Amino acid sequence: MSDGTSLINIGELAKPATTLIEKIADATGVLYEPRRIRKRAKAEAEAELIKVKAQIEITDLQRRALTRFVQEEAKKQENIEDITEGTIPLLNENSTPEKIEDDRMSNFFDKCRIVSDKEMQTLWSKVLAGEANQPNSFSKRTVNFLASLNKSDAELFTNLCRFAIVLNDLIPLIYNTEDPIYTNLGLNFTSISHLDSIGLISYNKLGFLRKGNFQSLPIFYYGNSLLVEFKEFTMNSFKVGEVNLTQTGKELARICNSKPLDKFVDYAVEKWIKEQNLNVSSPYLRKS
């Protein structure tokens, strides 16, 4: 482990958490410290800066550069520790953070250390916890993408995921970008095309199909089950709308904390019955 101030009180943490903290220190040379130690370290750094100023002659420009460097590094350290702190409660008892490769850990913290927005930090915490709970849950491509994702795009993508069903895979059902159910959440041709351009989805105005020899399809929406039934068992096609998630989109959809949308099931069922001539049954529908 790297030399430095002692870690957060390891004895009070479960083994996966202590292992993760040690792994972070080994891979990055950055130690996780409680805020009181962080404040003390900042004060000590400022004191050392004063000593340096007294001992050597430096120009005003150099002094300002040195001050800026200390402040920037302190902020990066704070971001790293905030993300680590948010990760710990998300670890499960079978978590194996020791299996995370050092280069993946180093790349993760190299990208996340400039993230100071609390909501975006939550996404980074979920990614780190996902890697610790199940190594290789998130590709390096997804981590690098997350570093470039701004908050407004993240919120737009989260709204898109409110329309996602599970049909063997996660699929956002976007049937008509002009329908109010979508536009009320900021989803229209322009915004969806933007999500396509940055690599979260694939958009096709002609729509996508699920084809196969089946007579019924089980569909799930936030834990609620529906059964879509065709007239007969043969080669059937089910229209799933104009959007598919990319692999990066699928990985981020798992952690974006989207919530079910009132009346969306009714909207989708109406589309299936009237436009695809299907039968739909569901205990969820009977409750409503």
N, C-alpha and C positions, 0 to 999 in steps of 0.2 A: 504494500500500500504506500501511496505517496506520503512524504513527510508533511506535517502541517498541524493546525489546531485540531484537537480531538473532535471526533464526530458527535452528532446528536446522541444522547444517552442510549446507546445501543442495547443495554440491558433491559430496557423497558419495551423494546420492540420485538415483534414476532420474527422468527428466523428468516422468512422470505424478505422482510423489510430490511433487516440488517445486512443480508447478503446483497440486496440491491444497492444499498448505500456503499458498501465496500466495492461492489462491481463498478459503480460510477467513479469512485475515487481511483481505482486501478486503471480504468480505461481513459479517464480524462484528466486526472491529476487535480480534480476539483472536489473539495470536501463539502459535504452538507453539514451546516451548522445551525443551531437554534438562533433565533433573531437577536437574542441578547449578546451572543458571542459575535454575531455579524456586526452589530453596532460597535462593539468594543474593537473589533478588527479594523473597522472603518476609522475609528478615532485614532488607533495606533498608526494606521497608514498616513493619516493627516499629520500626526506628530512627526513621523519619519520624514515627511515632505518638508516640514519646517526645519528639521535638522539639516537636510540636504541643502536647503536654501542658505542656511547659515554657514555651512562648511565650504561650499564651492560657489564661485561666481558664475551665475547663469544669466542669460539675457531675459528680458521680459517675455519674448516670444517662446523661449524654451520653458520658462516657468508656466506660462499659460498652457503649453502643450502637455507638460507633465501633470498639471492639475486636471486637464481634460481627460488624460489617460486614466488617472486614478478614478475619476468619477464614472467614466464609461465602463471600466472593468468592474467597479463595485455594482453597477446596475446589471451587468451581465451575470455576475455572481448571484445577485438577488433573483433574477429571472430563473436561473438554473435551480436555485433552492426552492422557489415557489412551485415550480413544476414537479420537482422531486417530492415536495410536501404533499401535493395533490395526488401523487401516484400511490403513496403508501396505503391509504384506505381502500384502494381498488385492487390490491393484491389478494389472491386467494391463498388458502393454506397449502395448496400444492404448487404454488408458484415456484418457478425455477429460473430466477434471474441470472444465475451463474452460467446458464447456457446461452445467454446473449453474447454474440461475438463482439470482441473489443472494437473492431472497426465499425460495426453497426452502432455501438454505443457512442463512440467518438463522433461519428457522423451525426447522430441524433442531437447531441448537445452542441455541436458546432452550428447546427441549424436553428435550434430553439433558443439559444442564449440571448438573442435580440428580441424575443417575443415578450412584451410586457402587458399586453391586453389580457385581462383575467379570463375572459371567455375563450380566447384562443389558447391560453395556457392550459385550460381544462382539456382541450382536444389533445394537446401534447402529452398531458398526464395520462390520458386514456390510451394513447398509442404506446407509451412506455409501459404501462400496466399490462396492456395486451401482449406486448413482447415478452414480458416477464412471466405472465400466466401461460402463454403458449408461444414459444419462440418462433420467429418468422411469420407471425400473423400479419405483419405489415412489411411490404417490400421497401427497399431503399428508394425506389422511384416514388412511392407514396410519401415517405418522409421528406424527400427533397421537394415534392410538390407542395406539401403542407407548409413548407418554409416560404413559399411564394403566394400562398392563399391569403387574401385580405379578408377582413371581417365581413364586409358586405357580401362578398361572394360566398362565404361560409354560411351566412344567414339565408341567402337565396337557395343554396343547395339543400339546407335543412328544410326549407319550405317544400322543395321538390320531393324530398323523401317522405313527406307527410302523405303522399299519394302512392307510396310503394306497397305492393303486395308481395307475398312470397308464393311463388309458383315454381318449385324446385330451386329457384334463384330469386333474388330480390329485383323487382321490376317496378319502376314508377309508371303508373298508368296515366299517361297524358294523351287524351283522345282528341281534344280540340283546344288549341292555345287561345282561342277567342272566348271560350266559355267562362262565365264569371267566377266559377269555383276556382279556376286557376288565376285569372287576372286579379282577383281580390287579394291574392298573396304575392303579387308582383311577378307572376309567371306568365310570360307571353312569348311571342315568336322571337323578339329581340333578346330577352333575358335567357331564354332556353338556348338560343343559338350561341350566346356568350358562354354558357356552361359547356357547350360542345367545343367551342374554340379553345377553352383552357384545359380540356382533357378529362372532365368529370363524367361526361355522357357522350353517347352517340345519338344524334338527332336525325330522323328521316321523316319528312312530311308525309310520305306514302305509308308509313307505319310498319310495324314489325309483327310477325306471326309466330305462334307456337304450333308446330305441326306434328302429327303422329297418329298411330292407330289407338284411339281411345274413345270412350263414350262419355266419360266424366273427368273433371279435373278438380282436385281439392285446392282451394285457395285460402290463404290466411292473411288477415289484416290486423296487425297488433294483437295477436292472440285469438282473434275471432275467426271462426271457420265458415267457409261457404263452399258449396258444391255446385259447380257448373256442369250441366248435363246437355249432351247433344242428342239428336233424334235417334241415332243408331251408332253401333260400333263399326267404325270404318276409318279411313284416313281423313281426319278432321283438322280444321285450322281455327285457332283462337287468336283474335286480334288483341294485342297487348299495348296498343298505342304507338306513339311516335318517338319514344325515348328508351334507350337501353343504357345501363350503367357500364362504364369502363371498369377495368380491374381496380384502378385507383378509386373510382367512384364507389365500387362495392366495399372496399376496405374502409373508406371514410364514412360511408352510410351507416356502418355498424356503431359508430361512436358519435354521430352528430346530434344525438339526443332529440330527434324529431318526435312529434306527438301526433296521435290520430286526429283526424279532422271530422268534425260533426257533418253528417249528411253525405260524406263522400261515398260510403257504401251504397246508399240509395242511388246516388248519381251513377256509380259504376254498374249496379244491377240493372238500372233502366237502359243503359247502353247495351248491356249483354242481351237483354230480352228483346228490345225493340230493333236494334241494329244488327244483332248476330243471331236472332231467333233461337235463343237458348233458354233452357229452364234453369232456375237458380233456387236452391234450398239452403236454409241456414237457421240454426237456433237463434243466432244473433238477430236475424231479420224478424223472427217471430217476437222477440223481446220488444222491438220497436213498434 
